[in-house]
Amino acid sequence: MIQKTIIFLLLASSLFAQTYNFTELRYSDAINRSIQVEGKISFNIDGLNISYPQSAREIDYKNDTLIYYENDKEVSLPEMQASKMMQYFDILRLLHKGDESELEGMFEIENKSNIKILKPLGAIKNYINLIELRKYDNELKYIKLFLQNNDTISININD
Amino acid sequence: MTKYANLIILFILLFVGILLKDSINISTNLLSLFATKESVEKLNIANNLGYSKEMLIAIKGFDSKAKKEVREISKKLRELKHINFVQSSIVPTEEIQDYYKNNYSILAKFNDANITQEQVSQKLQALYDAQLSNIFYSSIDKNDPLALFELENIKHSSISHKGEFITLGEYGFLIRVMTDIAPSQMDEAKELYEDVHDMLKEYPQVVAFAPFFYTVENSSKIKADVQWIIILSTVILLLIYYLLIKNIRLLSQTVIALVSSMLFASLISTVFIENFNILSLAFGMSLTAVSIDYLLHYHFHNFYETSKKIDKNVLYGYLTTLSAFAIFSFIPIPLISQISSFAVLSLSFAYVLFTFVFPYLRLKKYEEPNKVQSVRQEKKVPAIVVFVLSLALFIYSASNFKLDSNIRNLDYQNLHLLEAEKLFKSNSGVKLTPVIVEATTQDKLIENLHELKSLLPDTFSLASFVKDKQSCKKRQEELKAYDFARLNRLINEEASKIGFKEGYFEDAYAFVSPLALCDVKELDIFKTYGLSLYHDKDIYYTIALVSDVKKIENFSFISSINVKEMFNKAAQKMYDDLLYFGSIVLVFIFVLLLLSVKTQFIYAINYILFPLSFTMAILVSMDAINIMHLFSLIILIAIGIDYGIYMSNSKKPTNTMLAVKYSLLSTIAAFGVLIFSTIVALNSIGIVIALGCGAIFILIKVMR
């Protein structure tokens, strides 16, 4: 019985996990250049996982714990950087989930046909100017973050 | 006319009461009855600093559902009245972030080493390369590209967290709410209590706790409890008087006399004694019922039918009781001294009424039954045996004596709230204790906090956010001496060569001027961390959370606000005072008894010693002794004195016995019914009086 339950739970967690291939385009205002990376992102119940197969980097964020791997070896990140990344991932999870009631607590939301503009309300507005979300066929396909330092991060869901 | 003397006296007192109504002062601050004046002052300061006004809300688990509930509940809480702020995240408030921005150059660590052109070039090149090669996004700080300043992460040692959310250990998420309600503000406390509980109905798994919840929940329970006790007590008293004595006029005149005595004592106490407490008033009124034994003794001995002005036995009984309470009125425990003062006044007034006014009321004579049961002397135990037994019981009690110094145990035991409080305490991993720190100026206060922090580095206080004036001035000098203009020029030249966007670093290090000031005015913004500032009578106070109070005990600017410890100390002092004054009273009673009963001394003293030792022996066998047990033992002494004198000097033992029995029933009706109370303080009194009265019944039956 216990075995069956475990198998069911494993199956359920893999079913609930949603994996997407994405292309990330970063614009750095400091050097006035854009950099493109490709990766894979999985959203699951307790967190998310991002991997960049080309550079053998992977990050696992689960239950408010962040683990970073380089070539399958765990590498520790500076506390400040880890904390900022966790905040960023929390926002990504929230955007993926798209729960309006949760988003409303943190952003002022403006809807324009298939585009949603989120303006941060709390402390994150010190880092993020606004977020643009685009949905096609009711699925989130594009996220663009406009940062306070004029950098931008665009994520295109390829699947 | 003399027939109505008793009633006229009552009306005169009522009239005087109406005249004096503006001068009547009754304190409702129960804390002042138990804690010392200094402790009460400290707790008042702590209240002004927000301590005990905090409400905690726990949401079980760390999953996304729990996070959603944290956001929803926080939002709803912010809309309620009496809520100052809600904190569920460690992310600093906007005000604190602004404070950091404006004071960054002072607060951050500063590396003032001289930097060469080559070093500038190397550092900027590394930043440029990282932008192209880093797999994760990293930003460039255009204000401080060389990272000369480094802001240390402030360790919120008073807060545990997962990500940005505050947690309650491993239990789940926590919301900290600062209210403007002190536990003594009944109406406001009730309003917020109801609002919070209405709002939380949607979240059955969520647990909330605040000290003022006790005020709301316990007061309604206590009210209901006291109402039921009063009804029970009245019914029993009426039954005794009507069914047993069958004399309605005697009953009505006695009730009038008791009300007059209570009124007389209440007026004097509330007009002339400073901060006379409502609890002392309630106890004092009950204690007045002890005076019924004067009346019963007079009635059953038909004293009012004789021409005698005074009955010696009643006089001795009254004087001994009076002396005992007069001594206790000097005890430095406000509750006992106030009740004792009240007792002196009310018992004296009752004695005067029963002795000098009642003879004129033309009350019905007591008809002795024709057949008087003879007292069977042969089956009774000699007084010396009871005396020895009492001493043995005292020795047993002394060897098993255990004190309960937790005064909170006296309150109504609200198990559901106690459990909620325990949930927060046991799951909180924080082991810091709050202390009050004081100084004559704000600068000195910050200096004291830094001194504290240097001794106990994990201290959480305003010193975690604000520099002391001396370090601030030093930093200002360092900044003034550093050539930031040269550095800015070098950075912009090298950045251009490397390929950075033109002018990207044009404001590098501009934030150092103008220099931030060393006078911090916006300390109120740290209230969200529970760090308030309070200014009263030229003294500045704040709270610091420390890991080891003992290490800093000798600092003159620190006082502990550990309520439990405070009450434990107060309770210990109370016990010591009670023991000291109790001993004086006992010696005094011994002497007075020796003078009044002479050869019957052992017999008479047994009416004090046996009930005391019997009750104490049973109490120590059951549980620890609390302050209310001890106080009730004093009432027992007062009761025992009278009976000892009456029984040992009685010329008509059967009549005396009857008077004593009825008097005991009255006492049980007044105090013994408290045994049914769910409030430990009242229940303790009930147990002692019921056991004591039982012991006196045994004595009447078995001692010769």
Interface residues (C-beta under 8 A of the other chain):
Chain A: R26 S28 D29 A30 I31 N32 R33 I35 V37 I45 D46 Y52 S55 R57 I59 N63 D64 E79 M80 Q81 M85 M86 Q87 D90 R93 K97 D99 S101 E102 G105 M106 G122 A123 N126 L147 N149 D151 I153
Chain B: F62 D63 S64 K68 R71 E72 K75 V91 P92 T93 E94 Q97 L127 Y128 Q131 L132 I135 F136 Y137 S138 S139 I140 K142 N153 K162 G163 E164 F165 G499 F500 K501 Y504
